[in-house]
Amino acid sequence: MYTMNKVLVADDDEDITEILEFNLRKAGYLVETAQTGKEAIIKAIVFKPEIIIIDVMMPETDGIAVCRALKNNFSLPPAQIVFFSADDSPQKREEAIKAGGDMFISKSIPVREVIKKIAKVQ
């Protein structure tokens, strides 16, 4: 599958960003990564991804605040925001969706399943 959609992966765990970046590129996506919430906002403005995968628990600015900031930035083209987090409590899921997230994926699922779910977001 070669989609060539732009994906921004924002997670403070470098191992996770590397694994997702590798697998998304292999699936045909153009990928940028960010390690902090502030960096995610800047990269989203410059890179203009169609899909943003973001961890809830990020340094500087958490993923939920990043989602709100991006959804409220009307100069950006609309992006699908997918939360990818180890904190998959019902409260956190609800908070993420209310902030404008389009999907919530637990970090406990295998990477190949994450890629399949991302393909469905488009």
C-alpha positions as CSV (number, residue, x, y, z in Angstrom):
1,M,0.0,0.0,0.0
2,Y,1.6,3.3,-1.1
3,T,-0.5,6.2,0.2
4,M,2.2,8.9,0.5
5,N,0.0,10.7,3.0
6,K,2.0,12.9,5.5
7,V,2.1,11.6,9.1
8,L,3.5,13.4,12.1
9,V,4.4,11.1,15.0
10,A,4.7,12.9,18.3
11,D,6.0,10.9,21.3
12,D,8.6,11.6,23.9
13,D,9.7,7.9,23.8
14,E,12.4,7.8,21.0
15,D,12.1,4.1,20.6
16,I,8.4,4.4,19.9
17,T,8.8,7.2,17.4
18,E,11.5,5.2,15.6
19,I,9.4,2.0,15.4
20,L,6.3,3.9,14.1
21,E,8.4,6.0,11.7
22,F,10.0,2.9,10.2
23,N,6.8,1.0,9.8
24,L,4.8,4.0,8.5
25,R,7.5,4.7,5.9
26,K,7.5,1.0,4.9
27,A,3.7,1.3,4.4
28,G,4.3,4.3,2.1
29,Y,3.7,7.3,4.3
30,L,5.9,10.4,4.5
31,V,6.8,10.8,8.1
32,E,8.1,13.5,10.5
33,T,8.6,13.1,14.2
34,A,8.5,15.3,17.3
35,Q,9.6,14.6,20.8
36,T,7.7,17.3,22.7
37,G,4.3,18.9,22.5
38,K,5.7,22.3,21.4
39,E,7.8,20.6,18.7
40,A,4.7,18.8,17.5
41,I,2.8,22.0,17.0
42,I,5.7,23.6,15.1
43,K,6.2,20.6,12.9
44,A,2.4,20.3,12.2
45,I,2.4,24.0,11.0
46,V,5.4,23.5,8.8
47,F,4.8,19.9,7.5
48,K,1.0,20.1,7.3
49,P,0.3,16.3,7.9
50,E,-3.0,14.7,7.1
51,I,-2.6,12.4,10.1
52,I,-1.1,13.2,13.5
53,I,-0.2,10.4,15.9
54,I,0.3,11.8,19.3
55,D,1.0,10.5,22.8
56,V,-1.2,11.9,25.6
57,M,1.7,12.3,28.0
58,M,4.2,14.6,26.4
59,P,6.7,17.0,27.9
60,E,6.2,20.8,27.8
61,T,2.7,20.5,26.4
62,D,0.6,17.3,26.7
63,G,-1.0,15.7,23.7
64,I,-4.5,16.8,24.6
65,A,-3.4,20.5,24.7
66,V,-1.6,20.0,21.4
67,C,-4.7,18.5,19.8
68,R,-6.8,21.5,21.0
69,A,-4.2,24.0,19.7
70,L,-4.1,22.3,16.3
71,K,-7.8,21.9,16.0
72,N,-8.2,25.7,16.8
73,N,-5.6,26.8,14.3
74,F,-7.8,27.5,11.3
75,S,-4.8,28.3,9.0
76,L,-3.9,24.6,9.1
77,P,-5.6,22.1,6.8
78,P,-7.7,19.6,8.8
79,A,-5.7,16.6,10.1
80,Q,-6.9,13.4,11.6
81,I,-5.6,13.2,15.1
82,V,-4.9,9.7,16.5
83,F,-4.0,9.5,20.2
84,F,-1.5,6.7,20.9
85,S,-1.0,6.2,24.7
86,A,-0.2,3.9,27.5
87,D,-2.8,5.7,29.6
88,D,-5.9,4.2,28.0
89,S,-8.3,4.8,30.9
90,P,-11.9,5.6,30.0
91,Q,-11.4,9.1,31.4
92,K,-8.3,9.8,29.3
93,R,-10.0,8.4,26.2
94,E,-13.0,10.6,26.7
95,E,-10.8,13.7,27.3
96,A,-8.8,13.0,24.1
97,I,-11.9,12.6,21.9
98,K,-13.6,15.7,23.4
99,A,-10.4,17.7,22.6
100,G,-10.9,16.8,19.0
101,G,-9.1,13.4,18.6
102,D,-10.5,11.2,15.9
103,M,-9.2,7.9,17.3
104,F,-7.5,6.5,20.5
105,I,-5.1,3.6,20.3
106,S,-3.6,1.9,23.3
107,K,0.2,1.4,23.1
108,S,-0.4,-2.2,24.2
109,I,-1.4,-3.3,20.7
110,P,1.2,-4.6,18.1
111,V,2.6,-2.0,15.7
112,R,1.2,-3.8,12.6
113,E,-2.3,-3.3,14.1
114,V,-1.5,0.4,14.7
115,I,-0.6,0.8,11.0
116,K,-3.9,-0.9,10.0
117,K,-5.9,1.4,12.2
118,I,-4.0,4.5,10.8
119,A,-4.9,3.4,7.3
120,K,-8.6,3.4,8.3
121,V,-8.4,7.0,9.5
122,Q,-7.7,8.5,6.0
